[in-house]
Amino acid sequence: MLWPAALLIGFTAALFFLAATAHGINDYKGRPLGSDFSNVYAAGRYVLQGEPTAPFDPARQHAEQQAIFGKTTPFISWQYPPFFLPAAGLLALLPYLPALLVWQLATFALYLGALALLLRASFPLIETQHKAWILLAVVFPAVFVNIIHGQNGFLTAALLAGGIGALDRRPVLAGVLFGLLAYKPQFLPLVPLALIAAARWRALLAMVVTAAVLAAAATVAYGSDLWHAFFASAQFARTGILEQGQVGFYKMQSVFAWARLWGSSIPLAYVLQGIASTAAAISLVIIWRKPVTFADRGAALCLASLLATPYCLDYDFMALAPAIALLGAQGMARGFRPYEKSILVLLWAVPIVTRGAAAVLLLPAGAIVMLLAGIFLVRNAMRTIGAKCSVLPSFSAAEPEARELYAARTSK
């Protein structure tokens, strides 16, 4: 555990440096501390002023950011659906730095709590007897990337982990958690596909109802004009931020961004992303329909959700945490499959290097590693064709047949 401990010391020192060199609510370069959180806070101020459509107007949103953080503040667009506005409004009741701290600490606690519940539901002995997972979860490099950007990756990871962990025993709760993931809509499309493949109808219904209630509540609270503003801003985000790479293609970790980073045209980049998204969807259906383990299913859902979207940034790799936890716990419980440790190390470490690798070498290491991990999971799923393997969360003493099947399969 020396490397994780060293990372914890390094991350802590970096955060202290940012705090010590800050000028008020801006860092040493004049950018807002927790840079991306500035768009949430600015949107929240508009909500408190009774102007909920303003955050979807790039000019007005930028003006509010500059009014708060200074005239040199770069524009960070508001890309969330209308039902995320109440959360922004609540946070804007606080001064900026306390709001940033509350957001990060609250969602970080949800992230750790959801991982604990996921492990308890699937591999209880690992969760209770091997507490080292907590350190690995805390110093997962995506945690640091998420903190310095003031992003929402902790919440995304918590909703995915909670939904996967609750799916067997509390399917309605799982569906509600998956439905709340609609706040980050680019990661949502493959979730219902997985639920349909596994015939998890109660969870699917709860997910659809939750998303519908969120949309209806936002409409009642703010009016239907809000949706026109949202879709107009989505068009701006697609053309400017995604297609033209205003956020920087080296920051994005998708097949689309990879193609654009290598000079591809926009149509070709969409074709390549379409191929990757289709492959991710088909692979997810295969894995969720075959008699594979609970851990493989959960990990596949996390990976496929990231691979299927053209807009995935390095802080979004927080969604890999449930996949790493499940596969790691499964390996500790029953032994690791060939190359599995290497895959897990790469998934865990890649967030800290992927932005630099893409900027210098034009190689989005995050996308490459996720593709390798996806191939690994599909390969193992295909080996189970014709096998009657249990899909329960763990292999207990009450499952001798599943134990024997697993041992026979991995010995080939």
C-alpha positions in Angstrom: 0.0 0.0 0.0 3.0 2.3 -0.3 2.0 3.7 -3.7 -1.6 4.7 -2.5 -0.1 6.2 0.6 2.4 8.2 -1.4 -0.4 9.4 -3.7 -2.5 10.5 -0.7 0.4 12.6 0.6 1.0 14.1 -2.9 -2.7 14.9 -3.5 -3.0 16.5 -0.1 0.1 18.6 -0.7 -1.3 19.7 -4.0 -4.6 20.8 -2.5 -2.8 22.7 0.3 -0.7 24.4 -2.4 -3.9 25.5 -4.3 -5.3 26.8 -1.0 -2.2 28.6 0.0 -1.6 30.4 -3.3 -5.3 31.3 -3.9 -6.5 34.9 -4.0 -9.9 34.9 -2.5 -12.1 32.6 -4.5 -9.6 32.4 -7.5 -6.5 30.3 -7.8 -3.0 31.6 -8.5 -3.8 31.8 -12.2 -6.9 33.8 -11.6 -9.3 30.9 -12.3 -12.2 30.0 -10.0 -11.2 27.5 -7.4 -13.0 24.3 -8.3 -13.2 25.7 -11.8 -16.2 23.8 -13.1 -18.2 24.4 -10.0 -18.3 28.1 -11.0 -21.0 27.3 -13.6 -23.2 25.5 -11.0 -22.8 28.5 -8.6 -23.6 31.0 -11.3 -26.6 29.1 -12.4 -27.8 28.8 -8.8 -27.6 32.6 -8.4 -29.9 33.0 -11.4 -32.3 30.5 -9.9 -32.4 32.6 -6.7 -33.0 35.7 -8.8 -36.0 34.1 -10.4 -34.3 33.7 -13.9 -34.0 29.9 -14.3 -33.6 30.1 -18.1 -30.6 32.4 -17.9 -28.0 29.6 -17.3 -28.8 28.1 -20.7 -27.9 31.4 -22.4 -24.1 31.3 -22.9 -23.7 35.1 -22.9 -25.7 35.6 -19.7 -24.1 32.6 -18.0 -20.6 34.0 -18.8 -21.6 37.4 -17.6 -22.7 36.1 -14.2 -19.4 34.1 -13.9 -17.4 37.2 -14.6 -19.5 39.2 -12.1 -18.6 36.7 -9.4 -15.0 35.8 -10.3 -13.6 38.7 -12.3 -13.5 39.8 -15.9 -10.8 37.4 -17.0 -12.9 34.3 -15.9 -13.1 31.8 -18.8 -16.5 30.7 -19.9 -17.7 27.3 -18.5 -21.1 26.4 -19.9 -24.1 25.1 -18.1 -25.0 21.7 -19.6 -27.3 20.1 -17.1 -31.0 19.4 -17.5 -33.5 21.7 -15.8 -34.1 19.4 -12.9 -30.5 20.0 -11.6 -31.3 23.7 -11.1 -32.8 23.3 -7.6 -29.6 21.8 -6.4 -27.6 24.7 -7.8 -30.0 27.1 -6.2 -29.6 25.5 -2.8 -25.8 25.7 -3.1 -25.9 29.3 -4.1 -27.5 30.2 -0.8 -24.0 29.8 0.6 -20.9 31.9 -0.1 -18.9 30.4 -2.9 -16.1 28.6 -1.0 -18.5 27.0 1.6 -20.8 26.0 -1.2 -17.9 24.3 -3.0 -16.8 22.6 0.2 -20.3 21.3 1.0 -20.7 20.0 -2.6 -17.5 18.1 -2.6 -17.7 16.7 0.9 -21.4 15.7 0.6 -20.9 13.9 -2.8 -17.6 12.4 -1.7 -19.4 10.9 1.4 -22.1 9.5 -1.0 -19.4 8.0 -3.2 -17.7 6.2 -0.3 -21.0 5.1 1.2 -22.3 3.7 -2.1 -19.1 1.7 -2.6 -19.4 0.3 0.9 -23.0 -0.7 0.2 -22.0 -2.2 -3.1 -19.3 -4.4 -1.6 -21.5 -5.3 1.3 -24.2 -6.5 -1.1 -21.9 -8.4 -3.3 -18.8 -9.5 -1.3 -19.5 -8.9 2.4 -16.3 -10.6 3.6 -14.1 -8.3 1.5 -15.9 -5.2 2.7 -15.6 -6.1 6.4 -12.2 -7.8 6.5 -10.2 -5.9 4.0 -10.5 -2.2 4.8 -7.6 -1.3 2.5 -10.3 -0.7 -0.2 -11.1 2.5 1.6 -7.6 3.9 1.0 -7.7 2.8 -2.6 -11.1 4.5 -3.1 -9.9 7.7 -1.5 -6.7 8.0 -3.5 -8.2 6.8 -6.8 -6.6 9.4 -9.1 -9.9 10.4 -10.5 -10.8 11.6 -7.0 -8.1 14.3 -7.2 -9.1 15.3 -10.8 -12.7 15.6 -9.7 -11.8 17.7 -6.7 -9.7 20.3 -8.4 -12.3 20.7 -11.1 -15.2 21.0 -8.6 -17.0 18.4 -10.7 -19.8 15.9 -10.0 -18.1 12.6 -10.6 -18.6 11.6 -7.0 -22.3 11.8 -7.5 -22.2 9.8 -10.8 -20.2 7.1 -9.2 -22.5 7.0 -6.1 -25.6 6.6 -8.3 -24.1 3.9 -10.4 -22.7 2.0 -7.4 -25.9 2.3 -5.4 -28.1 1.2 -8.4 -25.9 -1.8 -9.1 -25.7 -2.8 -5.5 -29.4 -2.5 -4.8 -30.6 -4.2 -8.0 -31.0 -7.8 -6.7 -32.5 -7.0 -3.3 -34.2 -3.6 -3.7 -34.9 -3.2 -7.5 -37.2 -0.2 -7.0 -34.5 1.7 -5.2 -32.0 0.7 -7.9 -34.4 2.1 -10.5 -34.7 5.4 -8.6 -31.0 5.8 -8.3 -30.5 5.0 -12.0 -33.3 7.5 -12.8 -31.5 10.2 -10.9 -28.5 9.6 -13.2 -30.5 11.6 -15.7 -28.9 14.7 -14.3 -25.9 13.5 -16.4 -27.8 12.3 -19.5 -24.9 11.2 -21.6 -24.3 8.3 -19.3 -27.9 7.1 -19.1 -28.9 5.5 -22.4 -27.3 2.1 -21.9 -28.7 1.6 -18.4 -32.3 0.8 -19.6 -30.8 -1.5 -22.3 -29.0 -3.5 -19.6 -32.2 -3.7 -17.5 -34.2 -4.9 -20.5 -31.6 -7.5 -21.3 -31.7 -8.9 -17.8 -35.5 -8.6 -17.6 -35.3 -6.3 -14.5 -38.7 -4.8 -15.2 -39.4 -3.3 -11.7 -36.1 -1.5 -11.8 -36.7 -0.3 -15.3 -40.2 1.0 -14.4 -38.8 2.8 -11.3 -36.1 4.4 -13.4 -38.5 5.7 -16.1 -40.9 7.0 -13.4 -38.1 8.8 -11.6 -36.9 10.5 -14.7 -40.4 11.5 -15.7 -41.2 12.9 -12.2 -38.0 14.9 -12.3 -38.9 16.4 -15.7 -42.5 17.1 -14.6 -41.4 18.8 -11.4 -38.9 21.0 -13.2 -41.7 22.0 -15.7 -44.1 22.8 -12.9 -41.5 24.8 -10.9 -40.0 26.8 -13.8 -42.3 26.6 -16.8 -42.1 24.8 -20.1 -39.9 27.6 -21.7 -37.1 26.1 -19.7 -37.0 23.0 -21.9 -36.7 25.2 -25.1 -33.7 26.9 -23.5 -32.2 23.6 -22.5 -32.4 22.1 -26.0 -31.0 25.3 -27.5 -28.0 25.1 -25.2 -27.6 21.5 -26.0 -27.2 22.4 -29.6 -24.5 25.0 -28.7 -22.8 22.3 -26.6 -22.8 19.8 -29.4 -21.4 22.1 -32.1 -19.0 24.2 -30.0 -17.8 22.2 -27.1 -18.0 18.7 -28.6 -17.5 19.0 -32.3 -15.1 22.0 -32.3 -13.4 20.9 -29.1 -13.6 24.2 -27.2 -13.0 22.3 -24.0 -9.9 20.6 -25.5 -10.0 17.2 -27.3 -7.1 16.1 -25.1 -9.3 16.4 -22.1 -12.0 14.2 -23.6 -11.7 10.4 -23.5 -13.9 9.1 -26.2 -13.5 7.5 -29.6 -15.0 10.7 -31.1 -12.4 12.9 -29.4 -9.7 10.4 -30.3 -10.6 10.8 -33.9 -10.8 14.6 -33.7 -7.4 14.6 -31.9 -5.9 12.8 -34.9 -7.4 15.4 -37.4 -10.5 13.4 -38.4 -13.5 15.2 -40.0 -16.6 15.6 -37.8 -18.7 13.1 -39.9 -16.0 10.4 -39.7 -15.5 11.0 -36.0 -19.3 10.4 -35.5 -19.1 7.3 -37.6 -16.3 5.9 -35.5 -18.1 6.9 -32.3 -21.2 5.2 -33.6 -19.3 2.0 -34.1 -17.9 2.1 -30.6 -21.3 3.0 -29.1 -22.9 0.1 -31.0 -20.2 -2.3 -29.9 -20.6 -1.2 -26.3 -24.4 -1.7 -26.4 -24.1 -5.1 -28.0 -21.4 -6.2 -25.6 -23.5 -5.0 -22.6 -26.5 -6.9 -23.8 -24.4 -10.1 -24.2 -23.0 -9.8 -20.7 -26.3 -9.0 -19.1 -28.0 -11.9 -20.8 -25.4 -14.5 -20.3 -24.9 -16.3 -16.9 -21.9 -14.3 -15.9 -21.1 -13.0 -12.4 -22.7 -10.1 -10.7 -19.3 -8.3 -10.7 -18.8 -8.7 -14.4 -22.3 -7.3 -15.1 -21.8 -4.3 -12.9 -18.3 -3.5 -14.3 -19.6 -3.9 -17.8 -22.4 -1.3 -17.2 -19.9 1.2 -15.9 -17.5 0.7 -18.8 -20.1 0.7 -21.5 -21.8 3.8 -20.2 -18.5 5.7 -20.5 -17.5 4.2 -23.9 -20.9 4.8 -25.5 -20.8 8.6 -25.2 -18.7 11.0 -27.3 -18.5 13.4 -24.4 -16.5 11.8 -21.6 -13.8 13.7 -19.7 -11.1 12.6 -17.3 -13.1 13.5 -14.2 -15.9 11.3 -15.4 -13.6 8.3 -14.7 -15.1 8.4 -11.2 -17.7 6.1 -12.8 -15.0 3.5 -13.1 -14.7 3.2 -9.3 -17.6 0.7 -8.9 -16.2 -1.4 -11.7 -12.8 -1.5 -10.1 -14.3 -2.3 -6.7 -16.4 -5.2 -8.0 -13.7 -6.8 -10.1 -11.1 -6.4 -7.4 -13.3 -7.9 -4.7 -14.3 -10.7 -7.0 -10.6 -11.5 -7.7 -9.8 -11.4 -4.0 -12.7 -13.7 -3.2 -12.1 -16.4 -5.9 -8.7 -15.7 -7.5 -7.9 -13.3 -10.4 -8.3 -14.4 -14.0 -5.4 -14.0 -16.4 -4.5 -10.4 -17.1 -7.2 -9.2 -14.7 -4.8 -7.6 -12.2 -3.1 -5.7 -15.0 -6.5 -4.4 -16.3 -7.4 -3.3 -12.8 -4.1 -1.4 -12.2 -4.5 0.3 -15.6 -8.1 1.3 -14.9 -7.2 2.6 -11.4 -4.1 4.6 -12.5 -5.1 5.9 -15.9 -7.0 9.1 -14.8 -3.8 10.7 -13.6 -1.9 10.4 -16.9 -4.6 10.4 -19.6 -4.8 14.2 -20.1 -1.0 14.6 -20.4 -0.7 11.5 -22.7 -3.4 12.9 -25.0 -1.9 16.4 -25.0 1.7 15.3 -25.7 1.4 11.9 -27.5 -2.1 12.4 -29.0 -3.1 9.2 -27.4 -6.2 9.2 -25.1 -5.0 6.6 -22.7 -8.3 6.5 -20.8 -10.3 5.5 -23.9 -7.7 2.9 -24.9 -7.7 1.3 -21.4 -11.5 1.2 -21.2 -11.6 -0.5 -24.6 -9.1 -3.1 -23.4 -11.1 -3.7 -20.2 -14.3 -4.0 -22.3 -12.7 -6.6 -24.5 -11.6 -8.5 -21.4 -15.1 -8.6 -20.0 -16.7 -9.7 -23.3 -14.1 -12.4 -23.8 -14.8 -13.9 -20.4 -18.6 -13.6 -21.0 -18.4 -15.5 -24.3 -16.6 -18.3 -22.5 -19.7 -18.9 -20.4 -21.9 -19.7 -23.4 -23.7 -22.9 -22.6 -22.6 -22.9 -18.9 -25.2 -22.7 -16.1 -23.2 -20.3 -13.9 -24.9 -18.5 -11.0 -25.4 -14.8 -11.4 -25.8 -14.2 -7.7 -23.5 -11.5 -6.1 -21.0 -13.9 -4.6 -20.1 -17.6 -4.5 -21.0 -18.7 -1.0 -20.9 -22.2 0.5 -24.5 -22.5 -0.6 -23.5 -22.4 -4.3 -21.1 -25.4 -4.8 -22.3 -25.9 -8.4 -21.4 -22.3 -9.3 -18.0 -22.7 -7.6 -17.2 -25.8 -9.6 -18.3 -24.2 -12.9 -16.2 -21.2 -12.2 -13.2 -23.3 -11.4 -13.6 -25.4 -14.4 -14.0 -22.4 -16.7 -11.0 -20.5 -15.4 -8.8 -23.6 -15.6 -9.2 -23.9 -19.4 
